[in-house]
Amino acid sequence: TDSGIRLITAKVVKGGQIHDDPAEYIAADFYDEWMRRGLPQKLDVLLTTEAPLGEVAILRDDAPIALAQRIILLRAKPGLLDPLYLFYALQSDFGQCELRARASGTTVLGIKQSELRKVRIPVFPLPIQRRIAGILSAYDELIENSQRRIKILESMARALYREWFVHFRFPGHESVPRVPSQFGEIPKGWAYCELSELGFVGRGKSRHRPRNEPSLYGGPYPFFQTGDIKESRVFLLTHSQTYSEAGLSQSKLWEPGTLCITIAANIAETAILGKTSCFPDSVVGFVADPSKSDAFYVKLYLDSIKQQMQNVSRGTTQDNLSLEKLLGFRVLTPPSAILQSFREKVTPLLVLLKTLLQQEENLRRTRDLLLPRLLAGQIDVEAIAS
């Protein structure tokens, strides 16, 4: 059902938050039966027990929710444990190590309730717990504020794209007649072009086998993978892996502004490089010729045909788009004057969006550095609070 009581599944609990997508529901009539073991309430902590293990979120309000399998509800004991402190303690390296140590499974790690009850966390006097939680939550509030602003900026840019290039209400459109094309009527002077006509197109490089060879990693060169691209918001700034000199020697550096397009694993995801980086051959790089195209415009166009690209990639054993199939898709291309006008309109939005993403990354990094030190008692929280 697409209405009723929101069902929280393990796949929407990530990074300390409950994400909106994908949204699933159960019928309100079944809610009491579904949650017969107890109804969630504000400041309860949710923990994923399997696939993945150890993702944590905290309920910020009393809105009714239903919990799917692989989600367990934790309620801090009043007078002994602060719920926000519990939330952060479980996210810490200590908490995560405890969860993994008590988990079981050969291919997928999971933890049983009996083992979960044995998980330990550092426990300070309640006033200290609250100060620790207050310090960390201040960072999370700043991060959430940045996320809201980022979402607004991205929505504004996408709305302008739809107005001009989907509804064809660009400046001066009244005087431009429509003409037939292979994909329907388009404004006169517009055309469908291959990506290779609009700039350089090439696959990333990751030639070494095995690819998990430790000597390839841990150096100064950001290495973005398909999962990073899927999780990004317009720009690629946050990476989970880096290449060493050995890694770089069998790969390639791409410049900021390159549009990354995934062709394996996570198909047809797109993001723009925010820093000089490497990526594997499961990603295609597009470097726009500024006289013919624009990376952000092409990103939004490819996003609009994402489902078509995924349909073409369907395989019997593994989905794969391939460079040849990708080049088979044509990009609707407006005249350079209209493209330049669009670029001038959206550039200030994108500059601010990228700045906010960088600020968010810095806040997140600082919070994550503070978390283990606070839980280890290495920081005098009373001095900070005062």
C-alpha positions in Angstrom: 0.0 0.0 0.0 1.1 3.6 -0.6 -0.7 5.1 2.4 -1.4 4.2 6.0 1.2 3.8 8.7 4.9 4.3 7.6 6.8 1.0 7.7 10.5 1.5 8.7 12.7 -1.1 7.0 16.4 -1.8 7.4 17.2 -0.2 4.1 15.9 3.3 5.1 17.9 3.5 8.3 21.3 4.8 7.4 23.9 7.3 8.7 21.9 8.0 11.9 18.8 9.0 9.9 15.5 7.5 8.6 15.5 8.3 4.9 12.3 9.1 2.9 13.0 6.8 0.0 11.8 4.1 -0.4 8.6 4.7 1.5 6.5 1.7 2.5 3.3 1.5 4.5 1.0 -0.9 6.2 -2.8 -0.5 6.5 -3.8 1.4 9.6 -6.3 -1.4 10.5 -3.4 -3.8 11.0 -1.2 -1.4 13.1 -2.1 -2.6 16.6 -1.6 -6.3 15.6 1.6 -5.5 13.8 3.1 -3.7 16.8 1.6 -5.9 19.5 4.9 -6.0 21.3 4.9 -2.3 21.9 4.4 1.0 20.2 7.4 3.2 19.3 7.5 6.6 20.9 9.6 9.8 20.7 13.3 9.3 21.5 13.2 5.5 21.1 16.3 4.2 19.3 16.0 2.0 16.2 18.8 -0.5 15.4 19.2 -2.7 12.3 20.0 -6.2 13.3 20.9 -7.7 9.9 21.6 -6.6 6.3 23.0 -4.2 7.4 23.9 -4.7 11.0 24.4 -1.7 13.3 22.6 1.2 11.5 21.0 3.4 14.1 18.3 6.1 14.2 16.3 7.9 16.8 12.7 8.9 16.6 12.3 12.6 16.7 8.5 12.7 17.2 5.5 10.6 18.3 4.2 10.0 14.8 3.0 6.3 14.5 5.4 4.0 12.7 5.6 0.3 12.1 8.8 -1.7 12.3 9.8 -4.3 9.8 11.9 -7.4 10.4 15.6 -6.7 11.0 14.7 -3.5 13.0 14.7 -3.6 16.8 13.5 -0.9 19.1 15.6 0.2 22.1 14.2 2.4 24.9 16.7 3.9 27.4 15.9 3.3 31.0 14.9 6.6 32.6 17.3 7.9 35.3 20.0 5.6 34.0 20.6 6.2 30.3 20.0 9.3 28.2 18.3 8.2 24.8 20.4 10.5 22.7 23.5 9.3 24.4 22.5 5.7 23.6 22.0 6.7 20.0 25.5 8.0 19.7 27.1 5.3 21.8 25.8 2.6 19.4 27.2 4.5 16.4 30.6 4.8 18.0 33.5 2.4 17.0 33.1 0.9 20.5 29.4 0.2 20.0 29.8 -1.1 16.5 32.6 -3.4 17.5 30.5 -4.8 20.3 27.6 -5.5 17.9 29.9 -7.2 15.4 31.6 -9.3 18.2 28.2 -10.7 19.3 26.8 -11.2 15.8 26.8 -14.5 13.9 26.4 -15.6 10.3 28.7 -16.9 7.6 27.6 -14.7 4.7 25.4 -12.1 6.4 26.1 -10.8 9.9 23.1 -10.6 12.2 22.6 -10.3 15.9 20.0 -12.1 18.0 18.1 -10.3 20.8 19.7 -12.6 23.4 23.2 -11.4 22.2 22.1 -7.8 21.8 21.2 -7.7 25.5 24.9 -8.4 26.3 26.3 -5.5 24.2 28.2 -3.1 26.3 28.5 0.7 26.0 30.4 3.2 28.2 28.1 4.6 30.9 28.8 8.0 32.5 26.7 9.8 35.2 23.5 11.0 33.5 24.5 14.7 33.5 27.7 13.8 31.6 25.8 11.6 29.2 23.5 14.6 28.4 26.4 16.9 27.8 28.1 14.4 25.5 24.8 14.0 23.6 24.3 17.8 23.5 27.7 18.4 21.9 27.2 15.8 19.2 23.6 16.7 18.5 24.6 20.3 17.9 26.7 19.1 15.0 23.8 16.9 13.7 21.5 20.0 13.8 23.9 22.0 11.7 24.3 19.0 9.3 20.5 18.7 9.0 20.1 22.4 8.4 22.7 22.1 5.6 20.8 19.2 4.1 17.6 21.1 4.1 19.2 24.0 2.2 20.9 21.6 -0.2 17.6 20.0 -1.0 16.0 23.4 -1.7 18.8 24.5 -4.0 18.7 21.2 -5.9 14.9 21.5 -6.3 15.3 25.0 -7.6 17.9 23.9 -10.2 15.8 20.9 -11.3 12.6 23.0 -11.5 14.4 25.4 -13.9 15.6 22.5 -16.0 12.0 21.1 -16.2 10.6 24.5 -17.2 13.1 25.1 -20.0 13.9 21.6 -21.3 10.9 19.4 -20.5 8.0 21.9 -20.9 10.1 24.0 -23.4 9.2 27.3 -21.7 12.7 28.8 -22.1 13.3 32.5 -22.7 11.9 33.4 -26.2 10.1 30.1 -26.6 7.0 31.9 -28.0 8.8 32.7 -31.2 10.4 29.2 -31.7 8.2 26.7 -33.6 8.1 23.0 -32.8 9.4 20.5 -35.3 9.1 16.7 -35.5 11.9 14.5 -34.3 12.5 10.8 -33.7 11.4 11.2 -30.1 8.5 13.7 -30.6 8.2 17.4 -31.3 11.1 19.6 -30.2 11.8 23.3 -30.6 13.4 24.2 -34.0 17.2 24.3 -33.8 17.4 21.6 -31.1 18.8 18.2 -31.8 19.4 14.8 -30.3 23.2 14.0 -30.0 25.4 11.2 -28.8 27.4 11.9 -25.7 30.6 11.6 -27.7 29.4 14.5 -29.9 29.1 16.7 -26.8 32.5 16.0 -25.1 35.0 13.3 -24.2 33.6 10.0 -23.0 35.7 7.2 -21.5 35.6 4.5 -18.9 37.4 4.7 -15.6 40.3 2.4 -14.9 41.0 -0.3 -12.3 43.0 -3.0 -14.0 44.6 -4.7 -11.1 43.5 -8.2 -10.1 42.6 -8.9 -7.3 40.9 -5.5 -6.9 41.0 -5.8 -3.1 44.8 -5.9 -3.0 45.7 -3.9 0.2 48.7 -2.1 -1.4 46.4 -0.3 -3.8 44.6 1.6 -1.1 45.2 4.1 1.7 47.0 6.9 -0.2 46.1 10.5 -1.0 44.0 9.9 -4.2 40.2 9.9 -3.7 38.7 6.8 -5.3 35.0 7.0 -6.0 32.9 3.8 -6.5 29.4 3.2 -7.8 28.0 3.2 -4.3 29.5 6.6 -3.6 27.8 7.9 -6.8 24.5 6.5 -5.9 24.6 8.1 -2.4 25.8 11.5 -3.7 23.8 14.7 -4.1 24.8 16.3 -7.4 28.6 16.5 -6.5 30.9 13.8 -5.5 32.8 14.9 -2.5 32.5 12.1 0.1 34.5 9.0 -0.7 34.9 5.8 1.3 38.2 4.7 -0.2 41.5 6.2 -1.5 44.2 5.0 -3.8 47.9 4.8 -3.0 50.6 5.4 -5.6 50.3 1.8 -6.6 46.6 2.2 -7.0 47.0 5.3 -9.1 49.5 3.6 -11.4 46.8 1.2 -12.6 44.1 3.8 -12.7 43.6 7.4 -13.9 42.9 10.8 -12.4 39.9 12.7 -13.6 39.4 16.5 -13.1 36.6 18.2 -11.1 33.6 18.8 -13.3 33.7 15.3 -14.9 30.2 13.7 -14.9 30.3 10.2 -13.6 27.8 7.6 -14.9 27.6 4.2 -13.5 27.3 1.2 -15.9 27.5 -1.7 -13.5 26.3 -2.6 -10.0 24.2 0.6 -9.5 23.1 1.3 -13.0 22.6 4.8 -14.5 23.5 6.8 -11.3 25.1 10.1 -12.0 27.2 12.7 -10.1 29.7 15.4 -10.9 33.3 15.1 -9.5 33.9 17.8 -6.9 37.6 17.0 -6.6 40.4 15.4 -8.7 39.8 11.7 -8.3 39.9 8.1 -9.7 37.0 5.8 -10.4 36.8 2.2 -11.7 35.8 0.8 -15.1 32.3 0.3 -13.8 31.9 4.1 -14.2 32.0 6.2 -17.4 33.4 9.7 -17.3 31.9 12.5 -19.4 33.9 15.7 -19.9 31.6 18.3 -21.5 32.8 20.5 -24.3 31.6 23.9 -22.9 30.8 25.2 -26.4 28.4 22.2 -26.9 27.1 21.0 -23.6 27.2 21.2 -19.8 27.9 18.5 -17.2 25.0 19.5 -15.0 22.5 19.7 -17.9 23.6 16.2 -19.2 23.3 14.9 -15.6 19.7 16.1 -15.4 18.9 14.7 -18.8 20.3 11.3 -18.0 18.5 11.3 -14.7 15.2 11.9 -16.7 15.8 8.7 -18.8 17.3 6.6 -15.9 14.6 4.0 -16.1 15.1 3.5 -19.8 18.8 3.1 -19.2 18.2 0.5 -16.5 15.8 -1.4 -18.7 18.3 -1.7 -21.5 21.0 -3.0 -19.0 19.0 -6.0 -17.8 21.0 -9.2 -18.1 20.4 -12.8 -17.4 23.0 -13.0 -14.6 24.2 -9.5 -14.0 22.9 -6.0 -15.1 25.4 -4.1 -17.2 24.8 -1.0 -19.3 28.1 -1.1 -21.3 29.7 1.9 -22.9 28.2 1.0 -26.3 24.7 0.8 -24.9 25.2 4.1 -23.1 26.3 5.8 -26.3 23.2 4.5 -27.9 21.1 7.0 -25.9 20.8 10.5 -27.5 20.9 13.7 -25.4 18.4 16.4 -26.3 20.7 19.4 -27.0 19.5 23.0 -27.2 21.3 25.8 -29.1 24.5 27.1 -27.3 22.9 30.5 -26.4 20.1 28.8 -24.4 22.5 26.4 -22.8 24.8 29.3 -21.8 21.8 31.2 -20.4 20.8 28.1 -18.3 24.4 27.7 -17.1 24.4 31.4 -15.9 21.2 30.8 -14.0 22.1 27.6 -12.2 25.8 28.3 -11.6 25.2 30.4 -8.4 22.9 27.7 -7.1 25.5 25.0 -7.7 28.3 27.0 -6.2 26.3 27.4 -3.0 25.2 23.8 -3.1 28.8 22.6 -3.4 29.9 24.9 -0.5 27.1 23.5 1.7 28.1 19.9 0.8 31.7 20.7 1.8 30.6 22.3 5.1 28.4 19.3 5.8 31.3 17.0 5.2 33.6 19.0 7.5 30.9 19.0 10.2 30.4 15.2 9.9 34.2 14.6 10.0 34.6 16.8 13.1 31.6 15.0 14.8 33.0 11.6 14.0 36.4 12.6 15.4 34.8 13.8 18.6 32.6 10.8 19.1 35.2 8.2 20.2 37.1 10.8 22.3 34.0 11.8 24.2 33.0 8.2 24.8 36.5 7.4 26.0 36.4 10.2 28.5 39.3 12.0 26.8 37.5 15.3 26.6 36.4 17.3 29.6 32.8 17.9 28.7 32.1 19.9 31.8 34.7 22.5 30.6 33.0 22.5 27.2 29.6 22.9 28.6 30.6 25.8 30.8 
